Amino acid sequence: IKEVAVEYCRQFHKRVRSACPPHAPWPTDLEVPFTDYCDLVVSMAKQVQVAIGRDALNQLSIQRNGRGIDQLRQEVDTSKSIVVVTGTGAIIRVVSLVVLRAERADGSVFMQVGKWDENTVKSALQLPGAKQEADELVSETLERMFDSKLTLLEDKLDFLGTTRENQEKESKEFGVQTRYLRSICAARLLPGAEVDAHICADKCMGPEVGETMQLATTSHPQKQQVLKWLQEIQVYAVPVSPQAGNLYAWVPPERLTMLGSASGEKAMNVWLSRLEMPNSPMPKLPEDLSNNELDLECHSSIVM
């Protein structure tokens, strides 16, 4: 109990000292930002997180048991999952994410649009982000992102502020409620700043890709229009290993809803398969893209 109390106080003190824009609102007499119990636990030392998680799971085991609880216990013991008992007595799993929402002057949003490895490329439309690790503030998680996956934007953004979105839903894998703490760091590209990264060239010159593209779009002018629009976007490749990495692009906000749909994802896979990745052979087309199923209706599902 003493170790938990000491760690709680240490994390609370860190947040009092760091509570200032742009990475947190100013503290008031009534509230210090990001000091909810769950916020503090996700930043505690790993051994304290494990102790808190084991206690929560012991209480949960009294209520019910099963394979999901056993799997979650293994995750807690290896510091892969955090489980807490809230002030209301609810037992939940907690995941804390920090994401960057950067905009250009024209309103386009900096998005991760995909990832590639040695042989394949796959769309993954989402704001760039990372899981908050033990003993990290939001600002420190963001700094870690710039030191690793977002070096192309380092020192090129003006930060505007940080907002918090919380969402709860039941985990299908573990059978418990999971609370997602999502810190969204808003920023804009500095005037005159340029993104310095490898720009993927269009390698759609071979007969296999060209014929597949023609087959998939000839009878659907709307598809041709969307793919033509996608081809006008510059895609930046940021390696995370010699033959794998993430793909980023500035995407106009009015296109995000469509691209976040299932049919939009399929169109993006066609588009990304045309691009040359650094230090890699040309990725293969996904097997399901030659069946004329690239309907591009607008839907409303996207992580923003």
N, C-alpha and C positions, 0 to 999 in steps of 0.2 A: 504494500500500500504506500509506503514511504517513497519508493522509487517512482511510482505512478504520479504521486502528488508533486514530487520535485520536477519531474519532466513536464507535467501540466503547467506549473509555474514558469518554467524556462521557456516553453513555447508561447505562453501568453505574453511574457515580457518581450519576446522577439517581435511580436505583432504590435505591441504598443510602440516600440521604438521605430518600427518600419511603416507605421500607418500614415502615409502621406501620398498624394498623387505623384505619378500617374498609376502606380501599381496597387493602390488602395485608397479609399476615401479617408479624410481626416477623422480621427476618433472624436467622440463627444462624451458628455457626462453620462450618457445612457448606453453607448455602444462602442466597442472597439472592433473594427472590421476583422472578419475571418477568425473569430474566437469562439464560434460554436464548438461544442464538445467534439463533434465529428471532424471539424477543421483541424483541431489541435491534435487529435489522435493520428491523423494521416501524416503528420509531420514529426511525430515522436520517434525516439530511437527504436530500432527494430525489436530489441528484446522486450521493450515495454509494450509495443504493439502486439507481440506474441502473447504476452501475459494477459492483456486485455481481451484478446481474441479467444484464448482458451477458456477464460472465465465465461464469456458470452456463449460459447459453444456448449459448455457444461450445463448452462441453464437451458439452452435450446434442446439438448439431449433429453432433458426431463420431460419436455413437451412432446417430442417426437424423435424418431430415429430413422435411419435409412442410408442408402448409398450416397446420396448427395451430401449428407452431413459428414460422412467419413471422408469424402473427397475434399470438402471445405476445410476439415480439420488438418488435412495434409497441406493444403494451401496456406493456412494460418501458420503452421509449424515451420514452413519454409519461407515465410514472409512474402508470399505471393498474393495473399488476400488479407484484408483488414476487416474484422468483425467487431461490433460494439453493441452495448446495451444503451439505448437512448434514455433520456430523462423520463419518458413515458413508459419505459419497460419494454419497448420494442427491440427486437434483435435483428440487426441489419448488417449487410455487407456494404462497405464504403469504398468508392473509387473516386479519386480526385484527379481531374484533368485540367491542364492549362493550355488554352488555344490562342492563336494569334489571328486577329482579323484586321489585316492591313488593306488600305485602299489607296488607289492612285487618284490624281486630280480628276480624271474622267469618271470616277465612281467604280471602276473595275476592282474586283476583290482578288487578293492573292490567295490562290487555292492549291492544295495538292490535288493533282488530277490523275495520278497513277503511280505505279512502281514497276520496276523491271528487275529481272535477274538474268542469268546467262542466256536462257533460251526463250523466255516469255516476257510479255508486258501485259499489265492488267490495270484497268481503270480503278481509281479510288478517290472519288470526289469528296473532299472534306477540308475543313480549315486545318492548317498545320498545327500540331499539338504534341503534347507529351504527358505522360503520367507523372504526377507530383510524387517525388521520392521522400524517404524518411529524412527529417531534419532540413527540409527545404521550404522556403517561403515561395509565394507565387513568382516574385521577381527573380529568385534564384533558379527556379525551373525554367523560366523564360531565358535567362542567361545561358543555361545549359543547352537549350535549343539552338541559340545563336552560335554557340561554340561547336555544335555538331551538325545538325541537319539544315540550319538556316544561315549558314555563313554568307550566302549570297545577299542577304539583307542586313547584315551587321553594320551598324552606324549609318544606316540609310533611312531610318524611320523616326518620326516624331510621335511619341506615345501620348494618347489622349486620355486614357483612363481604363479602369478595369471594372467589369460587372460580373455578377455571379448568377448562374442559372443552376437550380437544383431539380433533379428529376428522379423519381423512384419507380421501379418496376421489378417484377419478380424475375429472378434468375432461373432460366430453364435448366441450367446445368446443376445448380446447387439447391434450388427450391426454396430460396429465401429472398426477401426483399433486398434490392440493391439500390443504394442512393448514390447518384452520380453528382459530384460537386464540380461544376464546369466554370472555371474562371476565364472570361473572355477579355483579352487584352487588345483594346482598339488602338490603331495607329494609322498614320498616313505616310506615304512616301514623300521624302523631302524634295523640294523643288530642285530640279536638275540632277537628281540622283538616278543612277542607272544600275540595273541588276547585272552583276558580273558573274556569269555562269555559262556553261556549255549550252548552246541552243541546238536542239535536235533538228537535223535536216530531214526533209521529206525524201524518203528513198523508194517511193511508190513508182518504180520504173520497171520492175520485173513483170513478166507476163502473168504469174500466178496471182499476185496481189491485184494487178490492174484488172484482170478478168473477174476476180471476185468482187471488186468494188463496182464494176459495171453491172454485173449480175444483180447485186444487192440494191442498186439505186435506179437502174434505167427506167423502170415502170413507176417510180415514185419520185416525182419532182421535189416534193417536200424534203425527202431524205437527201437528195442531191444538194438542196439549198443549205441544209444543216451541216452536212459534211464540208461543203465549200466554206461555210462560216468558220468551222472548226479549223480548217487548214490555214486560215489567216491568223490564228493565234500562235504566238511564240511559246514554245515549251522549253523550260529550263531543266536540265538533268543535273542532279546533285548526287554523286556516288556516295554510298555508305560502305562499299567494299570494292575491290577491283572490277567486279562484274555484276554489281547490283546497286540499286539506288532509288531515289524518289524523283518524281516528275512534278513540276510546278508551272503555273501559268496565271496570268491576270485574266479573270473571267468577268464579263459584264454581268451585273446583278440580275438583269432581266432574263438571262439564260440559265440561271442556276436551278430553277425549279424543273425545267425540262431535262437538263442534264442529270439531275438527281433521280430521275425516274428509272425504272427497269429498262425501258426502251432507249432512254438516253444513255444509259451505261453501255448498252450494246453498240450504239453508234460511236461512243468514245473508244471502245475497244478496237473498232475498225480503224478509227483515226490514229490511235496511238501505235497500232501495229505497222503503220506506214513510216514511222520515225526511226531514225538511226540513233541508237544509244551509244554513249562513249565507251570505247574499249570492249564492245560486244558485237557479235554478229546480229544481223537483222532478226528481230523477234518473229516467231511464228504467229500466223493468224489463229485466233481461237477457233476451235473446231466447229462451233455452232454459228459462224457468221456467214455461211454460204447458203442459208436457207430462206432468204427473202423475208426475215422476220424482224426488220428494223423499223417497226412502227414508232413514230416519234411524237405521240400525243403528249400534251402537257399534263404532268401530275404534280403533286405538292409535297413529295417526300425528299427532303434534303437536310443534311446536318449543317445548320448555320448558327 
